[in-house]
Every structure is written in C-alpha cells, then in structure tokens.
Amino acid sequence: MKFNSLEEAREYFKNDLFATNAGMQIDSLSEGEVVCSVEQTSALRNANGGIMGGAIFTLADLALAVLANNIHFPSVASQVSINYLAAPKGTKMFAKAKVIKDGRTTTVINVDITDDTGRAVALFIGTAFKL
C-alpha cells in the first residue's frame, strides 16, 4: 500500500491510539522518508522532569510504522534498537525516518530523533517484516 497522500496516512494512523493520544503526528511523507513530531508536553515527562525514554521511542516507532507501511502493507516491526544521545531541549521533537534497505521480506529503516533546537536526541534503527 502506498498511501496516496499525507492525509490518507494520517487517517490510517489515527487508530494508533497510543501515539495519537500522546500528541504525535505525521508531518510529511514521501517515497523513502517520513517525518513525525510531538510537542514536549507535561504528559511526556518523567519524575525527574525530563522526557520519558518511552515517549522518544514511541515517536521513532510511529515514524518507522508509517514508512514501512507506505512501502509494503501490512508491515510490522520485527527488531528495533535505540541509542539515547541527549535529553531533548526546546518544545518539540522530530523523528525523521529513511529507508536503508528495502528487501524482499524486510525493510530496514533508520530514524533520527532531534528536537527543535537541532539537538540529536536519539538514533533508532528498525527492521520491518512484510506480512
């Protein structure tokens, strides 16, 4: 399934309630790239006042899911890893997903997570299995 438009992808992923209830959204979608974002609200903060690692992971996971399913529908994550680099600053985070390899049964996708100050927050790489 290639989403015919950004709006079609947004409509499909509105049912990804964990991400959408956290305020995550799809900003752009092209052949081999997706950008998702989220405002750094108090709902995403941990007991120390920083952004939860799970919120950063979920943003990256959403970007992976959108791009993988734009390449082949349906696709599901089969393996992912994340390296947290720095606490996000500013008011917004972005996850930019790019295809590394589109194989016969799997797609490997790299996701760079940054904040609106340009700070590198995390590196995420995932493999999506084509069902």
N, C-alpha and C positions, 0 to 999 in steps of 0.2 A: 504494500500500500504506500504509495506516495501521497502524502497529504496534498490536496490541490491548492491549499492556501494556508497561510498562518492561522486564519480564523478557523479552518477545519481542524487543524491540530489542536488549537485551544479548546474547541468544542469537545473533541475526543478526550483530552486530558483533564477536562473539568471534573471528570469522575475519579481522578486521582486525588481523593479527598484529603489524604494526609498532607500532601504538598500544597494543595489549594487552600486548605484551612489554615495553613501556616503563612499564606500570603504569597506563595511562589507563583510566578507567571512565566509564560513563554514570550520572549521579546522579539526574536527573529528566527527564521527557519529558511535554510537554503539547501541545495543538493547535498553538501557534505559538512554542514555546520549548523549548530543551534546555539542560541544564547537565551538563558533563563536568568531571572533575577528575583530578589526578595528584599524588602525593606527590613532593616535590623531593628525590629520592634522588641518591646519588653517580653513578649511571649516567646521569643527565641533565646532568651538569656538564661544562663545557669546561675547557681547560687553565689558564684563569685562576681556576677555582673557581666561576664563575657558571653559571647555567642556560643551556644551548645555545639559540640562537635557533630551531634546528630543532625542539627539544622544545616550545617555546612555539607554533610554527607547527603542529606535528602535533596538539597539543591543540585548537587552534582548528579545524583541518581536520576532526578527528573530530566536533566539535560541528556543523559545517556538514553533514557527510555524514549524520549521524543525523537532523537536522531536515529536510534536503532529501528524504531517502528516506522520511520519515514523511509528507511532503506528496505526493510522487509517486515511485513505484518503477517502474523504476530512475531515479535521477538521478546525474549526475557533475559535478564541479566543472569549469567552463569558464574561469573567470577569478577570481583572488583577489589581494588585496593586504593587506599587513600593515604597520602602523607600530608599531615597538617604542618604548615610552614610558619604561620604567624597569626596572631589574633586579628580579626578584621577591625578596621577603624572606619570612620565615616558613618554613613547612614544606610548604605545599600551594598549588597553583594551580587556578583555576577558569576555565572557558570557558562563558560564557552566550550562547547563540545565539538570535536573534529574527528572525522574518520581517519584511523591509521591504516586499517586493512579491512576490506570488505570481501570476505571469503565465501565459499560455497555454503557452509553451515553456520559460520560465526562472523560477527563483526567486532573489530577491536576499535575502541573509541577512547580518546584522551580528553579529559575535561580539566581546564584550568579555572580555578576559583580565585577571583580577585574582589577587592572592594572598590568603592567609588573614589578612593584616593590613589588607586593604581597599585596598591599593595598586593603581592602574591600571598594568598591565604592558604591554599591547598592545591595539591596535584592529585588527580584521581584518574585511574585507568580502569576500564571495564571491558569485559567480553560479553557480548550478547549472543545468545543462541537463537537461531532462526527456526521457529516451530513450523 
